[in-house]
Structures are given as C-alpha cells and as structure tokens.
C-alpha cells in the first residue's frame, strides 16, 4: 500500500493511493497515519479494503508528511561509501547518529525555507524507514519485521551551522522545514529489498545526486539492530538512513549551495517524487 496524508498543515487526513494514482480517503477507517495505526494488524485491515469503495479525494490538495505525530526523527550520517569518499571522511565503524527536531518536518512539496543569514544550505536525498512496532534488542535477522514502511526524506542541512557552530550536527539539521518527508509511506510488503533502490536528486533540473541503497555502509537491518541496542524504537519513529554522493558540500573545487528560488526534485524507486522550492527568511 501507498499511504498518504493530505490537507492543510496540522489538519491532515489519511488516504491511500489506488492503482490509478488517485487518492482515496481513509477517514472512515483510521483517524490518521501515525504510530498508533502502523502496526501489522491495522495495516492488514487497511489492505483488505477495496480501494474503489473509498471516496475519491477531489482536487489537488496539499500533501503532508506521510507520517503524523512522528516520535523520534533519527538520522544516520556518512552511511554511503561513495558519499564518505567525496567528503574525505573515514568509513565509520558504527552508524553515526544525530537527531532532527520534529519542527523540521514538512510535506514533500512544501517550501524549504533557509534560516536568516544562511549561505551554506545543502540537499540530501535519503531513504526513510518508518518503525511499525516496538523494537528493543532486535537482531539483524528480524529487524525488517519491525518496519511499517519506507519513504523519501530530504535531509536538508545548513553546513556552516552543522560544522562551524560549537556543538553537534543537530544545529545544522534541525532548522524549520529541513525535513520534507513523503509523499507516500510505502508498506514494507511493497519494498521487497530496501538495499536495491535507485535514488536521485536534481537542483533546477540538473542531476546532482545519483545513487543506490546498495552502497550503504550499514544496511537498514543493521541500523535497526544497532539503534535498538541503545534505546527503544517506537511505532512512528522515522530513521533517515544517509545520502549518496553528489551533495553540494562535496563539489570540487568549489562547493555549491542552495539559493532562494532554487527547486529540488528527489526520487527513489517505488517511493515517489518530492519537489521543493527554496525560499529564505528575511
């Protein structure tokens, strides 16, 4: 299934995408797509519904983040061997973890707003993993059973804030609007191998990132295993699993960063497309 949330920010309604690409309203069956509705029992109940029995969502509503009330927004850094190489970083021995503030979360087509004074805002196309059931001390062999589904995340990053302000990466990762998520939550049964997904990102129509989840240093299963040894993962938590090469920071000899009016387009096989216009706070 492809699950969607649509409507004004803060008032999104649940829907699914039918085989013709139309949105079908799920409000009569679930109140929202959140951790409370991402367990296997509820997802199986939704799968059993004939999409044609559901009301068509008319018009072209705003699409919100594909998961509401996200608990933890966890991010893995330097998780692609070719991206680590472009930044000159050593291959990490364990997954590098940082957090994004939940206030960064926006819909997949909402504007990305650079903070006041920003000159080093960068793009990062990433595979998002949405947890579907409580995970603690999970083994790699069982880890994917704890996944509700997958989505696209743009891990927008202000590199000066990230690397030059005293503290952790979180400062450059958590600015408002720096976490476009969606458009769809694709349930795990429709993603047979999360380590075989092509991905790309364009800026103003120019291809900047091309990659494949096959080059992850730590697989989705290994990330879940590792994190669940440290703390409990809850339904509705989102893990953004790292980015392939082609970020602006890595362009030689001179890095390239986003500017007002730029347009980003992100794609991951089977997970849809995101598109954001860049604006900036005065």
C-alpha positions in Angstrom: 0.0 0.0 0.0 0.9 3.6 -0.5 -0.4 5.6 2.4 -0.7 9.4 2.3 -1.8 12.3 4.5 -3.5 15.3 2.8 -4.8 18.6 3.7 -3.7 21.8 5.5 -0.7 21.6 7.8 -1.9 20.3 11.2 -5.2 19.1 9.8 -4.1 16.3 7.5 -6.4 13.4 6.7 -5.4 9.8 5.9 -5.7 8.3 2.4 -4.2 5.6 0.2 -3.2 5.7 -3.5 -5.1 3.4 -5.7 -3.8 1.6 -8.8 -4.8 4.6 -11.0 -2.9 7.0 -8.8 -6.0 8.6 -7.3 -6.2 9.4 -3.6 -8.8 7.5 -1.7 -9.9 8.8 1.7 -9.4 6.5 4.7 -11.0 8.7 7.3 -13.8 6.3 8.0 -11.3 3.6 8.9 -8.4 5.4 10.7 -8.1 8.9 12.0 -4.6 9.4 10.8 -1.4 7.7 9.7 0.6 7.6 12.9 2.4 5.2 15.1 -0.9 4.1 16.6 -2.1 2.9 13.2 1.2 1.4 11.8 1.0 -2.0 13.4 0.6 -5.1 11.3 -3.0 -5.7 12.4 -4.2 -2.2 11.4 -2.2 -2.3 8.1 -3.7 -5.8 7.3 -7.2 -4.4 7.9 -6.5 -1.5 5.5 -5.1 -3.8 2.9 -8.4 -5.8 3.0 -10.4 -2.7 1.9 -11.4 -2.5 -1.7 -9.9 0.9 -2.7 -12.9 1.6 -5.1 -15.2 1.5 -2.1 -13.4 4.5 -0.6 -14.3 8.2 -1.5 -12.0 9.8 -4.1 -10.2 12.9 -2.8 -11.2 15.7 -5.2 -8.9 18.4 -6.5 -5.2 18.8 -5.8 -4.9 19.0 -2.0 -1.6 19.7 -0.2 0.2 16.5 0.7 1.6 16.4 4.2 4.4 14.4 5.7 3.4 10.7 5.2 3.5 10.0 9.0 1.9 12.2 11.6 3.0 12.7 15.2 6.5 11.3 14.4 8.1 10.3 17.7 11.9 10.3 17.1 13.4 11.6 13.9 16.7 9.7 13.8 19.3 10.3 11.1 22.4 8.3 10.1 25.4 10.2 8.8 28.1 9.2 6.3 26.3 5.9 5.5 27.2 5.6 1.8 30.8 4.6 1.0 30.8 6.8 -2.1 29.5 9.8 -0.1 32.1 9.3 2.6 34.7 9.3 -0.1 33.6 12.6 -1.6 33.7 14.3 1.8 37.1 12.9 2.7 35.7 11.2 5.8 36.8 7.8 7.1 34.4 4.9 6.9 32.7 4.8 10.3 32.9 1.7 12.5 29.4 2.2 13.8 26.4 4.1 12.5 26.8 7.8 13.1 23.6 9.1 14.8 22.1 12.5 15.1 18.6 13.8 15.6 16.4 16.2 13.6 14.0 18.3 15.6 10.4 17.4 14.8 9.7 21.0 14.0 11.8 20.4 10.8 9.1 18.1 9.4 7.1 19.3 6.4 5.3 17.8 3.4 7.2 16.7 0.3 6.1 19.6 -1.8 6.2 22.4 0.9 8.8 25.1 0.5 12.2 24.7 2.2 12.9 27.9 4.0 16.6 28.7 4.6 17.1 30.4 8.0 18.0 34.0 8.3 21.6 34.6 7.1 22.1 31.0 5.8 24.6 30.7 2.9 25.5 27.0 3.2 22.2 25.1 2.9 22.6 21.8 1.2 20.5 18.9 -0.1 20.5 15.2 0.8 18.2 12.6 -0.7 17.6 9.7 1.7 15.7 6.6 2.3 13.4 7.0 5.3 12.4 3.9 7.4 9.2 4.1 9.5 9.0 1.8 12.5 5.8 -0.1 12.9 6.2 -1.9 16.2 8.2 -1.5 19.4 11.8 -2.6 18.9 14.2 -3.3 21.7 17.3 -5.6 21.4 16.3 -6.6 17.9 18.6 -8.9 15.8 19.6 -8.1 12.3 17.8 -11.2 11.1 14.5 -10.0 12.5 14.9 -6.2 12.1 12.9 -5.7 8.9 9.9 -7.2 10.6 9.7 -4.1 12.7 9.4 -1.8 9.7 6.0 -0.4 8.8 7.2 1.0 5.5 9.6 3.3 3.6 9.5 6.9 2.3 11.7 9.6 0.9 13.4 12.1 3.2 15.3 15.3 2.2 17.8 15.7 5.0 18.3 19.4 4.3 21.4 20.7 6.0 23.0 24.1 6.8 26.6 23.2 6.6 28.0 26.2 8.4 25.6 25.6 11.3 26.5 21.9 11.2 30.2 22.2 11.2 31.2 25.6 12.5 28.8 26.3 15.3 30.0 24.7 18.6 28.1 21.6 19.3 26.5 18.7 17.4 25.4 18.3 13.8 21.8 18.7 15.0 22.2 22.5 14.8 22.6 22.4 11.0 20.0 19.7 10.5 17.0 20.9 12.5 16.1 24.3 11.0 12.4 24.7 10.3 11.3 22.9 7.0 14.6 20.9 6.9 12.8 17.6 6.9 10.5 17.1 3.9 9.0 13.6 4.3 6.9 11.6 1.8 4.9 11.8 -0.4 3.9 8.2 0.4 4.5 5.7 3.1 5.0 2.5 1.1 4.4 -0.5 3.3 7.2 -3.0 3.6 5.4 -5.7 1.6 5.8 -3.4 -1.5 9.5 -2.9 -1.0 11.0 -6.4 -1.3 14.6 -5.3 -0.9 15.4 -1.9 0.7 19.0 -2.4 -0.3 18.2 -2.2 -4.1 16.6 1.2 -4.6 17.9 3.7 -7.1 17.7 7.3 -6.0 18.4 10.7 -7.4 18.2 14.5 -6.7 18.1 17.3 -9.2 18.5 21.1 -8.5 16.9 23.3 -11.1 16.7 20.3 -13.5 20.4 19.4 -13.1 21.2 16.0 -11.8 23.3 16.4 -8.6 22.8 13.0 -6.8 22.6 9.6 -8.3 22.9 6.6 -6.0 21.6 3.3 -4.9 20.9 2.0 -1.4 23.1 -1.0 -2.3 26.1 1.2 -1.4 25.0 1.8 2.2 27.8 1.0 4.7 25.2 -0.1 7.3 22.0 -1.7 5.9 18.6 -0.9 7.1 18.6 -4.1 9.2 22.0 -3.3 10.7 20.9 0.2 11.6 17.7 -1.0 13.4 19.7 -3.7 15.2 22.3 -1.2 16.3 19.9 1.5 17.4 17.6 -0.9 19.3 20.5 -2.0 21.5 20.8 1.7 22.6 17.2 2.7 23.1 13.7 1.5 22.3 12.3 2.3 18.8 8.6 3.1 18.9 5.9 2.9 16.2 6.0 6.1 14.3 9.7 6.7 14.7 11.5 7.6 11.5 15.1 6.8 10.6 16.7 8.7 7.7 19.4 6.4 6.6 22.0 8.6 4.9 22.7 10.0 1.5 24.6 9.0 -1.7 27.3 11.2 -3.3 26.5 14.5 -5.0 25.8 16.9 -2.1 26.7 20.5 -2.7 29.4 20.4 0.0 31.3 17.7 -1.9 31.5 19.6 -5.2 35.1 20.3 -6.2 36.9 22.7 -6.4 34.1 25.0 -5.0 31.1 23.7 -3.1 27.7 24.7 -4.4 24.8 25.6 -2.0 21.1 26.4 -2.4 19.8 29.9 -3.0 16.4 31.5 -3.0 14.3 30.3 -5.9 16.1 27.0 -6.4 14.0 23.9 -6.9 14.9 20.4 -5.7 13.4 17.2 -7.1 14.0 13.9 -5.3 13.2 10.4 -6.5 13.6 6.9 -5.0 12.4 3.8 -6.9 8.9 2.9 -5.9 8.6 5.6 -3.3 7.5 8.5 -5.5 8.9 12.0 -6.0 9.4 15.1 -3.9 9.7 18.7 -5.1 10.6 21.7 -3.0 11.1 25.4 -3.9 13.7 27.2 -1.8 12.9 30.5 0.0 14.6 32.3 2.8 13.6 34.1 6.0 14.3 37.8 6.0 
